[in-house]
């Protein structure tokens, strides 16, 4: 249910707004719900650690600083 909270839209404006809402609802209902969406590049763990970590050893603490 849609309710006009503020203003007084004309019938044409209200019809246009409802057409947009109905078109969006129809587009969402036609998408397959079981198909997983591919993860974004931001969620890729390889983006965080592009380079190998320093090898462990007695001086590895000095090589663990990542500038920037």
C-alpha positions as CSV (number, residue, x, y, z in Angstrom):
1,X,0.0,0.0,0.0
2,X,1.3,3.4,-0.9
3,X,0.3,6.5,1.0
4,X,0.9,10.1,0.1
5,X,2.3,11.7,3.2
6,X,3.0,15.3,2.0
7,X,1.7,17.3,-0.9
8,X,-1.2,16.9,-3.2
9,X,-0.1,15.0,-6.4
10,X,-2.2,15.1,-9.5
11,X,-3.6,11.9,-10.8
12,X,-1.0,11.9,-13.6
13,X,1.9,12.3,-11.1
14,X,0.5,9.5,-8.9
15,X,0.0,7.2,-11.9
16,X,3.6,7.8,-12.9
17,X,5.0,7.1,-9.4
18,X,2.9,3.9,-9.2
19,X,4.1,2.8,-12.7
20,X,7.7,3.1,-11.5
21,X,7.0,1.1,-8.4
22,X,5.2,-1.6,-10.3
23,X,7.9,-1.9,-12.9
24,X,10.6,-2.3,-10.2
25,X,8.5,-4.9,-8.4
26,X,8.0,-6.8,-11.7
27,X,11.8,-6.7,-12.4
28,X,12.7,-8.0,-8.9
29,X,10.1,-10.8,-9.2
30,X,11.6,-12.1,-12.4
31,X,15.1,-12.5,-11.0
32,X,16.0,-16.1,-10.1
33,X,16.2,-16.3,-6.3
34,X,18.3,-19.4,-6.0
35,X,21.2,-18.2,-8.1
36,X,24.1,-16.8,-6.0
37,X,25.4,-13.4,-7.0
38,X,29.2,-13.2,-7.6
39,X,31.1,-11.5,-4.8
40,X,32.3,-8.0,-5.3
41,X,35.9,-7.2,-5.8
42,X,35.9,-5.5,-2.4
43,X,35.2,-8.9,-0.7
44,X,38.1,-10.7,-2.4
45,X,40.7,-11.6,0.2
46,X,43.4,-11.5,-2.5
47,X,42.9,-7.8,-2.8
48,X,44.1,-7.3,0.8
49,X,47.2,-9.4,0.6
50,X,48.6,-9.0,-2.9
51,X,52.2,-9.8,-1.8
52,X,53.5,-12.7,0.1
53,X,54.0,-12.2,3.8
54,X,57.6,-12.1,5.1
55,X,59.2,-15.4,6.0
56,X,59.3,-16.1,9.7
57,X,62.7,-15.6,11.4
58,X,64.5,-13.6,14.1
59,X,64.3,-10.3,12.1
60,X,60.8,-10.8,10.6
61,X,59.3,-8.2,12.8
62,X,61.3,-5.5,10.9
63,X,60.0,-6.7,7.6
64,X,56.4,-6.9,8.7
65,X,55.9,-3.1,8.4
66,X,53.8,-2.3,5.3
67,X,54.2,1.4,4.3
68,X,51.2,3.3,3.0
